[in-house]
């Protein structure tokens, strides 16, 4: 008898139907996760302490008691706070051997001695606990992940259970990241509590520099004129002073992006090896260079905006009209000063080129762009073009000052202009970099970064062994 191998097509609803998932908890996150899973073909059953009062669950889901809901699935998502885990003790028999997915977070870091997932594993030793979904918000689930990160960190001691959860994550259109055993749960639970961890020091530094130069400029440009000349220039605080602070802070922050690399090179030359850890302060400084650069770009962008509004300022229009009337009244016209024209055009040209490269550095630091270039291209932009940006911005500031730093009137109360102070760190960086690229210094530094050591323990041992062989041979 011949067998017919032709397969009968199944109905589309059976093809798209997946297994049943159980969710303990009918709060915002539990409902959002359940709705997302239903969109992806899962059958959802909610476990609630009061099934009759759960009127906000997604349409099509089922609400049962915890015991009844646990019997419907081998994977139970615990979408309740740690403080309410005690009810699970009465369900140990129903949850025995099942996968418990802990999605909870805390209100602050180190709130408990152990992670919530580890506590759940201690509470339910006969179940298999997996940590997942705690870095995804209810809003991200509702919006389809378009407005948030798609990464879901997963950890657990049972590999099969962990892989099962990662399959569920993938089916929801999210990206699972395996973080290893349940020991990583504490680190994963700290992720949502971090508030711009790498931005803290750059932002604090930029705000500190802004506050310093604001106070400095007010004393130098407002208070001095009011006391010595009885002139009220307090309106400078609105645009004139911010337009001086922004480029000053931008230039200093840009120089601070490259200064730690120079310190690191000097340390490697001094130690004669790259296999020695940098001090913690230098490590932290190097880790936040990207954020320093982006904050500097933001200040440079503000400087451009402030500069663009200069022609429409009342004070500027008042000065131009007064100068024009004065020329007409005295029947004179100032001849074109070629030197001042060159200085003015050079100042603007250097600023435009510097800002263009500044923007290019910012664009290449974006993950979507940096992931599409190889290491050599990224290094060329961030290092070589970065130093070129620093050179152009420093030259822009130098040309802006011109010969004014030689004029005694440029130092009210013996205070130099803010742009002069901003040149200190960039000039130090550029001078030190000039010496580091000299062949006599660059060559040994390159050898060190390629693994050469001035005092290698291995070479010492090899030499000692060779000497011992020669001695024994004699």
C-alpha positions in Angstrom: 0.0 0.0 0.0 1.4 3.3 -1.1 1.5 6.1 1.4 0.6 9.6 0.3 3.4 12.0 1.4 1.4 15.1 0.4 1.1 17.4 3.5 -2.3 18.9 4.2 -1.8 22.6 4.9 -2.8 23.7 8.4 -5.0 26.7 9.1 -3.1 29.9 9.5 -4.4 30.4 13.1 -2.8 27.0 14.1 0.5 27.9 12.4 0.8 31.2 14.2 -0.4 29.8 17.5 2.4 29.4 20.1 2.5 28.0 23.6 0.8 29.4 26.6 2.7 31.9 28.8 1.8 32.6 32.4 2.3 36.0 34.0 2.0 36.6 37.7 1.0 40.2 38.2 -1.5 42.5 36.4 0.3 45.8 36.8 1.5 48.1 34.0 4.5 46.0 33.0 2.7 42.6 33.3 -0.2 43.8 31.1 2.2 45.4 28.5 4.3 42.3 28.3 1.2 40.1 28.0 -0.2 42.3 25.2 3.2 42.2 23.3 3.3 38.4 23.6 -0.3 38.1 22.4 0.7 40.1 19.3 3.4 37.6 18.7 1.1 34.6 18.8 1.3 33.5 22.4 -1.7 32.5 24.6 -1.5 34.5 27.8 -2.9 33.5 31.2 -2.5 35.9 34.1 -2.2 34.8 37.7 -3.8 37.2 40.1 -4.7 37.2 43.8 -8.1 38.6 42.9 -9.1 37.4 39.4 -12.5 39.0 39.5 -11.0 42.5 40.0 -8.6 42.4 37.1 -10.5 44.4 34.5 -7.6 46.0 32.7 -6.0 42.9 31.2 -5.6 42.8 27.4 -8.6 41.4 25.5 -8.2 37.7 24.8 -6.1 36.9 27.9 -7.3 34.8 30.7 -7.2 35.6 34.4 -7.0 32.8 37.0 -5.8 32.3 40.5 -2.0 31.8 40.9 -2.3 28.1 41.3 -4.6 27.6 38.3 -2.5 29.8 36.1 0.8 28.0 37.1 -0.7 24.7 35.8 -1.2 26.2 32.3 2.5 26.9 31.5 6.0 25.8 32.1 7.3 29.4 32.0 6.0 31.8 34.6 6.9 35.5 34.4 7.1 37.0 37.9 5.9 40.6 37.3 5.6 41.6 41.0 7.9 43.5 43.3 10.3 41.7 45.5 8.4 42.7 48.6 5.5 40.6 47.5 7.4 37.4 46.7 6.2 35.7 49.9 3.0 34.4 48.3 5.2 32.2 46.1 6.1 30.0 49.0 2.6 28.5 49.1 3.0 27.6 45.4 6.3 25.7 45.6 4.6 22.4 44.6 2.8 24.0 41.7 6.0 25.7 40.5 8.4 22.8 41.0 10.7 22.3 38.0 9.2 25.3 36.1 11.1 28.3 34.7 10.5 31.5 36.8 11.4 34.7 34.9 12.2 37.5 37.3 11.6 40.9 35.8 11.8 43.1 38.9 13.9 46.1 39.7 14.8 48.0 42.8 14.4 51.7 43.8 18.1 52.2 44.4 21.4 50.3 44.0 22.5 48.0 46.8 19.0 48.1 48.3 19.4 44.4 49.3 22.5 42.3 49.9 21.6 39.9 47.1 19.9 40.4 43.7 16.1 39.9 43.4 16.7 36.9 41.2 19.1 35.3 43.6 16.6 35.9 46.4 13.8 34.3 44.3 16.1 31.3 43.6 16.7 30.9 47.4 12.9 31.2 48.0 12.1 28.7 45.3 14.9 26.1 45.2 12.9 23.6 43.2 12.3 26.1 40.3 14.7 27.4 37.6 15.1 31.1 37.9 16.1 33.3 35.0 16.6 37.1 35.0 15.2 38.9 32.0 13.1 41.9 30.7 14.0 44.2 33.6 15.8 46.7 31.3 12.7 47.0 29.0 10.0 49.5 30.0 6.3 49.1 29.7 6.3 52.0 27.3 8.9 50.3 25.1 6.7 47.2 24.9 3.7 49.2 24.0 5.5 51.3 21.3 7.0 48.2 19.7 10.5 48.9 20.8 10.9 51.8 18.4 11.6 54.4 21.0 13.9 52.4 23.2 16.8 49.9 23.3 15.9 46.4 22.0 18.5 44.7 24.2 17.3 42.3 26.9 19.9 41.1 29.3 19.4 37.4 30.3 21.2 35.4 33.0 20.5 32.1 34.8 22.1 29.0 36.2 20.2 26.5 34.0 21.3 26.8 30.4 18.2 25.1 28.9 15.9 27.5 30.8 18.0 30.5 29.8 17.9 29.5 26.2 14.2 29.0 26.4 13.7 32.6 27.7 16.1 33.9 25.0 13.9 32.3 22.3 10.9 34.1 23.8 12.9 37.4 23.7 13.7 36.9 20.0 10.1 36.0 19.1 9.1 39.4 20.6 11.5 41.2 18.1 14.0 42.0 20.9 17.7 41.2 21.1 18.8 38.8 24.0 22.2 39.3 25.5 23.5 36.3 27.5 25.2 37.6 30.7 26.0 34.2 32.1 25.0 32.8 35.5 22.6 34.2 38.0 25.6 36.0 39.7 25.2 38.6 37.0 21.7 39.5 38.1 22.8 42.2 40.5 24.7 43.9 37.7 21.7 43.6 35.4 19.3 45.0 38.0 21.6 48.0 38.4 21.4 49.0 34.7 18.0 50.7 34.9 19.1 52.7 38.0 22.1 54.3 36.2 21.5 57.9 35.3 23.9 58.7 32.5 26.9 57.1 34.3 29.5 58.1 31.7 28.0 61.6 31.4 28.2 62.5 35.0 31.8 63.9 35.1 31.7 65.6 31.7 28.5 67.4 32.5 29.7 68.4 36.0 33.0 69.7 34.5 31.2 71.7 31.8 28.8 73.2 34.3 31.7 74.1 36.6 33.7 75.7 33.8 30.6 77.6 32.7 29.9 78.9 36.2 33.5 80.0 36.6 33.7 81.8 33.3 30.3 83.4 33.8 31.4 84.9 37.1 34.8 85.8 35.7 33.2 87.6 32.7 30.6 89.4 34.8 33.4 90.8 37.1 35.6 91.7 34.1 33.0 93.2 31.7 30.1 94.3 33.8 31.3 95.1 37.3 34.5 96.8 36.1 32.7 99.1 33.7 30.0 99.9 36.3 32.5 100.8 39.0 35.2 102.6 37.0 33.2 104.1 34.1 29.7 104.2 35.6 28.3 102.3 32.6 25.6 99.7 32.9 26.5 96.7 30.7 24.4 94.2 32.6 22.5 93.2 29.4 25.8 91.5 28.3 24.7 88.6 30.6 22.0 87.7 28.0 24.0 87.1 24.9 27.5 88.7 24.9 28.9 86.8 27.9 27.3 83.4 26.9 28.7 83.8 23.5 32.2 84.1 25.1 31.6 81.2 27.6 30.4 78.7 25.0 33.5 78.7 22.7 35.8 78.9 25.7 34.3 75.8 27.4 34.0 74.0 24.0 37.7 74.5 23.3 38.8 73.4 26.8 36.7 70.3 26.7 38.0 69.4 23.2 41.5 69.7 24.5 40.6 67.5 27.5 39.5 64.8 25.1 43.1 64.3 23.9 45.0 65.2 27.1 44.5 61.8 28.8 45.9 60.0 25.7 49.1 62.1 26.0 49.3 61.3 29.8 48.9 57.6 28.9 51.7 57.8 26.3 54.1 59.5 28.7 53.3 56.8 31.4 54.0 54.0 28.9 57.3 55.6 27.9 58.3 56.1 31.5 57.4 52.5 32.5 58.6 51.0 29.3 55.6 48.7 29.0 51.9 48.7 28.1 51.2 45.8 30.6 50.8 48.1 33.6 47.4 49.5 34.7 46.9 53.3 34.5 45.8 55.1 37.7 42.0 55.0 38.3 41.6 58.7 37.6 43.2 58.3 34.2 41.1 55.2 33.4 37.9 57.0 34.2 39.0 60.1 32.2 39.8 58.0 29.1 36.5 56.2 29.4 34.4 59.4 29.2 36.3 61.0 26.3 33.4 60.4 23.9 31.0 62.2 26.3 33.5 65.1 26.8 33.6 65.5 23.0 29.9 65.5 22.6 29.4 68.1 25.3 32.1 70.2 23.7 30.2 69.9 20.4 27.0 71.1 22.1 28.8 74.2 23.4 30.3 74.8 20.0 26.8 74.6 18.4 25.4 77.1 21.0 28.3 79.4 20.0 27.3 79.2 16.4 23.6 80.0 17.3 24.6 83.0 19.4 26.9 84.3 16.7 24.1 84.1 14.1 21.9 86.4 16.1 24.5 89.2 16.5 23.3 91.3 13.5 19.8 91.5 14.9 20.8 92.6 18.4 19.7 96.1 19.4 23.1 97.0 20.9 24.9 96.0 17.7 22.5 97.9 15.5 22.8 101.0 17.8 26.6 100.9 17.5 26.5 100.6 13.7 24.0 103.4 13.3 26.0 105.6 15.6 29.2 104.9 13.7 27.5 105.6 10.4 26.1 108.9 11.6 29.4 109.9 13.0 31.1 109.4 9.7 28.4 111.3 7.9 28.6 114.2 10.4 32.4 114.5 10.0 32.2 113.9 6.2 34.8 111.1 6.3 35.1 107.5 5.3 37.5 105.0 6.8 39.7 103.3 4.1 39.7 99.6 3.8 42.2 98.0 6.2 43.5 95.0 4.3 45.2 93.6 7.5 42.0 93.7 9.5 40.1 92.2 6.5 42.5 89.3 6.4 42.3 88.7 10.1 38.5 88.9 10.1 38.1 86.5 7.2 40.7 84.1 8.5 39.0 84.1 11.9 35.6 83.2 10.3 37.1 80.6 7.9 39.0 78.8 10.7 35.8 78.8 12.8 33.7 77.3 9.9 36.3 74.6 9.2 36.8 73.8 12.8 33.1 73.5 13.4 32.6 71.3 10.3 35.2 68.8 11.6 33.8 69.1 15.1 30.4 67.9 13.7 32.1 65.2 11.7 33.7 63.9 14.9 30.3 63.9 16.6 28.6 62.0 13.8 31.3 59.3 13.7 30.9 58.7 17.4 27.3 57.7 16.9 26.9 53.9 17.3 25.1 53.5 14.0 28.0 55.2 12.2 30.9 53.9 14.2 29.7 50.3 13.6 29.8 50.8 9.9 33.5 51.8 9.7 36.5 49.7 10.4 39.0 50.4 13.1 41.5 52.2 10.9 38.9 54.6 9.5 37.5 55.3 13.0 41.0 56.0 14.3 41.8 58.3 11.4 38.7 60.4 12.0 38.8 60.4 15.8 42.6 60.8 16.2 44.1 62.6 13.1 41.0 64.7 12.2 40.4 65.2 15.9 43.8 66.8 16.4 43.3 68.8 13.2 40.0 70.1 14.7 41.8 71.1 17.9 44.5 72.9 15.8 41.8 74.8 13.8 39.7 75.8 16.8 42.9 76.9 18.7 43.9 79.0 15.6 40.4 80.4 15.4 40.7 81.6 19.0 44.3 83.0 18.4 43.2 84.9 15.3 40.2 86.3 17.2 42.5 87.8 19.8 44.9 89.2 17.2 47.2 91.8 18.8 44.8 92.7 21.5 46.7 90.7 24.1 49.5 93.3 23.8 47.2 96.2 24.6 47.1 97.2 28.3 43.5 98.2 28.0 42.7 94.5 27.4 43.5 93.7 31.1 40.9 95.5 33.3 41.9 94.9 36.9 44.8 92.9 35.4 42.3 90.2 34.3 43.1 88.6 30.9 40.2 88.0 28.5 38.5 84.6 28.8 39.7 83.5 25.4 43.3 83.8 26.6 42.6 81.5 29.5 41.0 79.0 27.2 44.2 78.7 25.1 46.3 77.4 28.0 45.2 73.7 27.9 44.9 73.4 24.1 48.4 74.8 23.6 49.8 72.5 26.2 48.2 69.5 24.5 49.4 70.5 21.0 53.0 71.2 22.2 53.1 67.8 24.0 51.7 66.1 21.0 54.3 67.7 18.7 57.1 66.2 20.8 55.3 62.7 20.9 55.2 62.5 17.1 58.9 63.1 16.8 60.5 60.0 15.4 62.9 59.6 18.3 59.9 59.4 20.7 57.2 57.9 18.4 59.3 54.9 17.4 59.8 53.5 21.0 56.3 54.3 21.9 55.0 52.4 18.9 57.2 49.4 19.9 55.8 49.5 23.4 52.2 49.5 22.2 53.0 46.5 20.0 54.2 44.5 23.1 57.9 45.4 23.5 59.0 45.9 27.1 62.1 47.7 28.3 62.4 45.4 31.3 60.8 42.0 30.4 60.7 39.4 33.1 60.6 36.8 30.4 63.8 38.0 28.8 65.4 38.1 32.2 64.5 34.5 32.9 65.7 33.5 29.4 69.0 35.3 29.9 69.4 33.7 33.3 68.7 30.3 31.8 71.1 30.8 29.0 73.8 31.9 31.5 73.2 28.8 33.6 73.6 26.6 30.5 76.8 28.2 29.5 78.1 27.8 33.1 77.2 24.1 33.2 78.8 23.6 29.8 82.1 25.1 31.1 
